[in-house]
Amino acid sequence: MLKPKSSKIPKPTRYQNAAIDYYIGLTNSSYLHYGYWEPLPTHGEELTLTRLRVAQESYTAKLLSFIPEDIKTVLDVGCGIGGNAAYLCSRGFSVEGLAPDALQQERFFQNTNGQVPFYLTRFEDFNKSYSYDLILFSESSQYIAALDLAQGAARLLDSGGYLLLADMMRFDAEYQEGIFSNCHIASELQIALKKSGFNLIKTEDISTHIAPTIDLCVDNFRTFGLTTVKYIADVVAIAVPPLHALGRLAFKRWLEKPITEGLTARVIFESHLRYEIQLWQLSKKV
Ligand SMILES: C[S@@+](CC[C@H](N)C(=O)[O-])C[C@H]1O[C@@H](n2cnc3c(N)ncnc32)[C@H](O)[C@@H]1O
């Protein structure tokens, strides 16, 4: 087993890690991605966490369908807690994972039975003396600047090697602020990848198949999150009125806007973004 490399984690990454840890707590799944809902839920059908877990298995199978036949070694960048790595390992791939979060590292080892090397580092700081056949970015591309991603991947692949990327992307470059604004502008990512020697081999828009997860999160937040917060606020109003007044001010000042925005996440996603799986290949030397 390779020894994990420790690294200094920047503050924005720590915020993201906190959100991811919250998601882990909610779903109790070994995947941190949106899943692939197939068949799509019918109108009015209840969306459940059990169905989300099925969709997450389907998503990983979908990723597998994009992996060319001759691939043996995979670097899983932003590997989360190991769901994808365990799945690929069970299908005979030799996998290594990396993510800049010690909590994920612990769960990664549990979910992969300690069989898969894990590097505790950001992709930007990762270096290896050997190359991989394929580099996977399953919902991790949005955390890494386009040029760092493209150049870093090119460095870790031999010519002819592959990059498989699945994520939300902004197709409306004017969308600059808000919950999904950290996602890449698709055209900019494409330019960075082409500049680094990659050619697009295959792409699929799976937006409609991930969207039920947004609905599920919003529904759960509305039903359990907001109801719980309201109950706590009511109790505080009775028990400690000045604290309630302070809480109201803080809510208005910092929370009302992001919460209102979060509740309209599906509309924001459909208006400005798409979710794509893209397979890229590094140019073969002539
Ligand atoms: C939404 S999760 C996806 C996890 C996993 N790939 C999956 O599909 O279940 C995003 C992952 O990217 C990682 N990440 C965030 N910033 C990163 C960076 N700069 N370099 C590498 N990974 C990063 C997070 O720690 C997390 O593991």
The ligand as an SDF file (V2000), in Angstrom:
LIG
                    3D

 27 29  0  0  0  0  0  0  0  0999 V2000
  -18.4910   15.7200   -5.9590 C   0  0  0  0  0  0  0  0  0  0  0  0
  -17.0860   14.8420   -5.3810 S   0  0  0  0  0  0  0  0  0  0  0  0
  -16.9970   13.5000   -6.5440 C   0  0  0  0  0  0  0  0  0  0  0  0
  -16.3820   12.2670   -5.9130 C   0  0  0  0  0  0  0  0  0  0  0  0
  -16.2460   11.0420   -6.8200 C   0  0  0  0  0  0  0  0  0  0  0  0
  -15.4500   11.2940   -7.9890 N   0  0  0  0  0  0  0  0  0  0  0  0
  -17.5810   10.5000   -7.2250 C   0  0  0  0  0  0  0  0  0  0  0  0
  -17.9040   10.5570   -8.4230 O   0  0  0  0  0  0  0  0  0  0  0  0
  -18.2940    9.9920   -6.3620 O   0  0  0  0  0  0  0  0  0  0  0  0
  -15.7380   15.8790   -5.8230 C   0  0  0  0  0  0  0  0  0  0  0  0
  -14.3800   15.3150   -5.4470 C   0  0  0  0  0  0  0  0  0  0  0  0
  -13.3530   16.1840   -5.9290 O   0  0  0  0  0  0  0  0  0  0  0  0
  -12.4050   16.3680   -4.8760 C   0  0  0  0  0  0  0  0  0  0  0  0
  -11.6280   17.5930   -5.1180 N   0  0  0  0  0  0  0  0  0  0  0  0
  -11.9210   18.8630   -4.7970 C   0  0  0  0  0  0  0  0  0  0  0  0
  -10.9200   19.6900   -5.1600 N   0  0  0  0  0  0  0  0  0  0  0  0
   -9.9630   18.9210   -5.7400 C   0  0  0  0  0  0  0  0  0  0  0  0
   -8.6770   19.1800   -6.3080 C   0  0  0  0  0  0  0  0  0  0  0  0
   -8.2020   20.4030   -6.3750 N   0  0  0  0  0  0  0  0  0  0  0  0
   -7.9650   18.1260   -6.7830 N   0  0  0  0  0  0  0  0  0  0  0  0
   -8.4610   16.8740   -6.7150 C   0  0  0  0  0  0  0  0  0  0  0  0
   -9.6820   16.5770   -6.2060 N   0  0  0  0  0  0  0  0  0  0  0  0
  -10.4210   17.5830   -5.7080 C   0  0  0  0  0  0  0  0  0  0  0  0
  -13.2500   16.3560   -3.6360 C   0  0  0  0  0  0  0  0  0  0  0  0
  -12.4780   16.1890   -2.4670 O   0  0  0  0  0  0  0  0  0  0  0  0
  -14.1360   15.1630   -3.9520 C   0  0  0  0  0  0  0  0  0  0  0  0
  -13.4730   13.9720   -3.6920 O   0  0  0  0  0  0  0  0  0  0  0  0
  1  2  1  0
  2  3  1  0
  2 10  1  0
  3  4  1  0
  4  5  1  0
  5  6  1  0
  5  7  1  0
  7  8  2  0
  7  9  1  0
 10 11  1  0
 11 12  1  0
 11 26  1  0
 12 13  1  0
 13 14  1  0
 13 24  1  0
 14 15  1  0
 14 23  1  0
 15 16  2  0
 16 17  1  0
 17 18  1  0
 17 23  2  0
 18 19  1  0
 18 20  2  0
 20 21  1  0
 21 22  2  0
 22 23  1  0
 24 25  1  0
 24 26  1  0
 26 27  1  0
M  CHG  2   2   1   9  -1
M  END
$$$$
